């Protein structure tokens, strides 16, 4: 042990014992305030004397500040760079503003009490994380299978220097000395003392690297890894395969323009190709060739290949759709009712033809047949043919004509019983007109499928014979019907009712008389049978009946007559 004398103001302390603690190390941040703890921030003791000093680069010691006791302000002793940068904390720690790399030295806290002198040296390290890494000097393109410098990754202004790693699609790359070579260097800034790390990547690319993303990451003790923005590169590799594409709008049909596009898988792709059109080779300084106005004869196989190597070839089949149709009927067809008309359809197409029939805009289940034409067959017929994007339409109008014919002529009493309704139903085409031989209020139904119904309302005051005439430019038909007077019908009805009542009474009397006669006849017959059986019975016994001789004589005579 040795003694040391310290002079502070007018006070002199005789120190007989000096205690030195072990060296502590702390890390401060570059550009920020660094706090160097005194005795690890232990609570202060009253009546103490504190002094901070540091070790200079030349081996000497420099004073920074002192604090006499708890109540006094610290006194700055430094005259160099630390004059305006140091201060003391509440726990007597040393505060160094704007931390810099030259602050990496040993700072000592001396604590002087009435009986002891304690020293607490602290080694200060100043760290700084690097700026985000960036990839520079990127290659314009990479040659397939050739070791090429891909780029350089730089992580600037760090302390200590950052470490750099490279990745492809998120997977780290390792230097193998052949296909991957990574070279790293560190450069120190003479003014700031900060280090910049540069890492150069040489890489052997293949066509699989065409869309690969390359990144670099900077590792540092102060923070998580920092990653650069991804970089992609164009890889040059030869064409090994070609493909042929047929470019058209929908299904290909006659008259369309078709573009053939040949594409090589190399980078850059070939500038010219050979196209084979129906066996004829055409070399074009492009990747496309257009066929104008194709026909059904254009159907077949087409090819394209490299100009430099015809073995690298691709092919595609082209099918040109076509549709030829005909219909035996067209325009307006006029026929007589009852005649026959045949509809013939012919079609020739590149595929199966779908045929759809409609009549007056309503779909038919199948092709119409016109055997024994009816008025209902009249109408507008449309036949639609379609195949692979092609559609053709054929149509005709069928008109059925005929002399009008009255199908029904009838009469009925009106609902109120005060008038009569005559009904005339007819068929014919063109539409027939209806004429009654009497006047009245008429009503006509719509003319549908050659049928028409006309009704006339009348009040007949006498018995009439009424005719209905239907006619068109082809002819006419007439029918008549007898219509009785409403008044005479009422009188006849009353008379008939009275006659019916008298007749019923007479029938009742006759019935009673007939019944009585039948009853008498039955009684007489029963009596006669009885008497006859009684007489026969007496002869069989040989007995004579009682009575007068005269009665017996008459009875014998009657029996004799009956036997004769």
Buried (B, 14 or more C-beta within 10 A) or exposed (E): EEEEEBEEEEEEBEBEEBEEBEEBEBEBEBEEBBBBBBBEEEEBEEEBBBBBBBBEEEEEEBBBBBBBEEEEEBBBBBEEEBEEBBBBBEBBBBBBBEBBBEBBBBBBBBBBBEEEBBBBBBBBBBBBBBBEBBBEEEBEEBEBBEBBBBBBBBBBBBBBBBBBBBBBEEEEBEBEEEBBBBEBEBEEEEEBBBBBBBBBBBBBBEBEBBEBBBBBBBBBEBEEEBBBEBBEBEBBBBBEEBEBBBEBEEBBBBEBEBEBBBBBBBBEEBEEBBBBBEEEEEEBEEBBBEBEEBEBEBBEEBBBBBBEBEEBBBEEEBBBBBBEBEBEBEEEBEBEBEEEBEBEBEBEBBEEBEBEBBBEEEEEEEEBEBEEBBBEBBBEBBBBBBBBEBEBEBBBBBBBBBBBBBBEBEBEEEEEEEBBBBBBBBBBBBEBBBBBEBEBEBEEEEBEBBBBBBBBEBEBEEEBEBBBBBBBEBEBBEBEBEBBBBEEEEEEEEEEEEEEEEEEEEEEEEEEEEEEEEEEEEEEEEEEEEEEEEEEEEEEEEEEEEEEEEEEEEEEEEBEEEEE
